[in-house]
Amino acid sequence: MAAELKFGWISPVIGPPESDHVPIVQYQIEQILPTAFEHFDSVWMADHFYGFDRKSDPFLEAWTTMTWVAAKFPEVLLCHHVLGHGYRNPALIAKMAATLQTLSGGRFILGIGAGWREEEYDAYGYEFPSTATRLRQLEEVVQICRLMWTEESPSFEGKHFQIRDAMAPPLPDPPPPICIGSQGEQIGLPLVGRQADMWNTVMTPNEEDWIRKRDIVLSSAQAAGRDPGSIEISATREAPLPTSDEEVAEWLSTLRRWADLGISHFVLDFGHVTSTDLVERFAEQVIQPLKDG
């Protein structure tokens, strides 16, 4: 099992009928997160512009909301789940990340991916190239970010993006870690191995399939001259908080198994949580035993 486990809390930015169309994060920030962040290490938020089942449901913009939460909770790590790079210019991403890293005291993780929701791109007037192109663009975005975080006046000439003396003071200290969310075995996972500080994946029923993907990441890191062990592996699970001893046992069994496979940062989406008692129970009966080993 991983030596040091972390637990991330996904706070939904949507306001569905079950929350009376109040964005869940707004409810949680008053009623739930003060308790949750006594036990959870990080907060995560999706990057979309409107919902899926009902597009008219309130849906808050991810970066603005993350900044709001960062100001209210001065200890928790901050990561998007994950940003679509095509929604923002690469240099702007780098500048925004540097600013939030500075204002948060070094708590920001740049969670980013190639984007996938074509209808959203079309609705907002963004180009939506092929998956392969979006992934190759993503690698250039990562390169631009790292240049702009570490050099005073960097330039970059890529196939897809260019910057010219793109100054972005103050340089963040330290530069934000980069978490890449990707599943594609031909381009995406090798990119994770070459470039990511963290990989965000999903817990799937097919364990062999996941192990194969993990090994692509690790072997790609090694081929790039990196230490595969330096890549933090995070995985997302969507399930309600446990309400019985049986459900607690299932959570413990599942997370222990995934920790044995190399996951060290669990990113959990419990939906619309309305009970701090259940949060405390999860912390006492699931988080603490797992962290204790």
C-alpha positions, -999 to 999 in steps of 0.1 A, spaced: 0 0 0 11 35 -7 30 51 23 11 83 23 -25 84 10 -43 116 2 -81 121 -1 -97 146 -25 -132 159 -23 -151 167 -55 -174 196 -49 -200 198 -77 -205 232 -93 -239 222 -107 -273 231 -91 -296 202 -99 -332 198 -87 -322 178 -56 -303 209 -43 -332 233 -53 -311 245 -82 -285 260 -58 -250 250 -70 -239 222 -47 -206 238 -40 -224 269 -26 -243 247 -2 -213 227 7 -191 257 14 -214 267 42 -227 234 55 -203 206 46 -168 217 36 -157 231 70 -161 196 83 -148 178 53 -116 198 51 -107 187 86 -101 153 70 -97 157 32 -65 169 16 -77 184 -16 -107 199 -33 -115 192 -70 -140 208 -95 -152 199 -130 -145 223 -158 -177 226 -179 -200 255 -188 -234 238 -184 -249 205 -173 -257 173 -190 -291 161 -181 -306 196 -179 -286 222 -196 -305 250 -179 -294 239 -144 -270 265 -128 -234 255 -135 -206 276 -121 -173 284 -140 -145 263 -126 -116 286 -122 -137 315 -107 -153 290 -82 -119 274 -73 -105 308 -65 -135 316 -43 -130 283 -24 -93 288 -21 -99 321 -3 -123 306 21 -103 275 30 -66 284 35 -52 249 39 -67 225 14 -49 216 -19 -67 229 -51 -71 210 -84 -96 211 -113 -110 178 -125 -97 186 -151 -95 218 -171 -101 214 -209 -71 232 -223 -90 244 -254 -112 266 -233 -84 290 -225 -53 303 -243 -22 284 -231 -3 315 -220 -35 327 -201 -37 293 -184 -1 297 -173 -7 332 -160 -39 323 -142 -22 292 -126 8 313 -115 -15 339 -99 -36 313 -80 -5 295 -69 9 328 -55 -24 339 -38 -30 304 -23 4 301 -8 15 272 -31 -16 250 -29 -26 249 -66 -22 218 -88 -29 224 -125 -53 196 -134 -56 196 -172 -66 174 -201 -74 175 -238 -111 182 -234 -138 159 -249 -173 176 -249 -176 187 -285 -210 202 -282 -197 226 -256 -168 237 -277 -192 243 -306 -216 262 -284 -189 286 -271 -172 290 -305 -140 270 -298 -123 249 -323 -125 211 -317 -98 193 -336 -92 155 -335 -84 137 -303 -48 132 -314 -44 169 -322 -59 180 -289 -35 157 -270 -5 171 -290 -17 206 -282 -19 196 -246 18 187 -245 26 222 -259 4 238 -233 23 220 -205 56 231 -220 45 267 -222 32 267 -186 65 254 -173 85 280 -193 63 308 -181 66 296 -145 104 294 -145 117 320 -170 114 358 -169 108 363 -206 102 330 -224 94 323 -260 82 291 -276 76 280 -311 54 249 -314 34 234 -341 1 245 -325 10 274 -301 36 302 -299 46 327 -273 69 357 -276 86 371 -245 56 361 -225 64 376 -192 42 365 -163 55 380 -130 55 371 -102 69 336 -111 52 310 -88 74 296 -61 71 267 -63 57 261 -98 24 242 -96 25 205 -101 8 194 -133 -19 167 -131 -29 153 -165 -62 134 -169 -60 110 -198 -68 74 -207 -57 70 -243 -30 43 -247 -14 55 -279 -8 92 -272 -24 103 -239 -7 79 -215 28 82 -230 22 120 -226 14 115 -189 46 95 -185 67 122 -202 52 153 -186 29 148 -156 36 152 -120 3 135 -113 -20 113 -133 -57 113 -128 -75 82 -139 -107 64 -130 -114 33 -110 -127 8 -134 -142 -27 -129 -116 -41 -153 -85 -42 -131 -63 -58 -158 -72 -29 -182 -62 -4 -156 -29 -21 -148 -20 -21 -185 -27 17 -186 -7 23 -155 23 4 -169 22 25 -201 25 56 -179 54 41 -159 73 27 -188 69 60 -207 83 79 -178 113 56 -176 119 59 -214 119 97 -210 146 95 -183 122 102 -155 117 83 -122 84 65 -126 79 67 -89 78 105 -90 44 104 -107 16 106 -82 -14 85 -93 -48 98 -84 -81 80 -92 -117 91 -92 -146 72 -77 -182 83 -78 -203 68 -50 -224 79 -21 -209 82 14 -214 49 33 -244 47 57 -239 11 71 -211 -11 83 -214 -32 52 -209 -2 30 -179 9 51 -164 -25 46 -169 -23 9 -152 11 7 -122 -1 28 -118 -32 6 -120 -13 -26 -96 15 -17 -71 -8 -1 -70 -28 -33 -65 3 -54 -38 16 -31 -20 -17 -35 -20 -11 -72 -3 22 -68 -30 48 -63 -21 73 -36 -46 101 -41 -83 91 -40 -106 117 -56 -141 111 -44 -174 124 -57 -202 118 -31 -227 140 -49 -251 162 -29 -239 155 7 -263 169 33 -250 153 65 -217 161 83 -223 130 104 -217 109 73 -186 129 66 -172 123 101 -181 86 98 -162 83 65 -132 100 81 -132 79 112 -140 45 96 -124 48 61 -98 75 58 -81 70 92 -78 32 90 -64 35 54 -39 63 64 -29 42 94 -21 13 71 
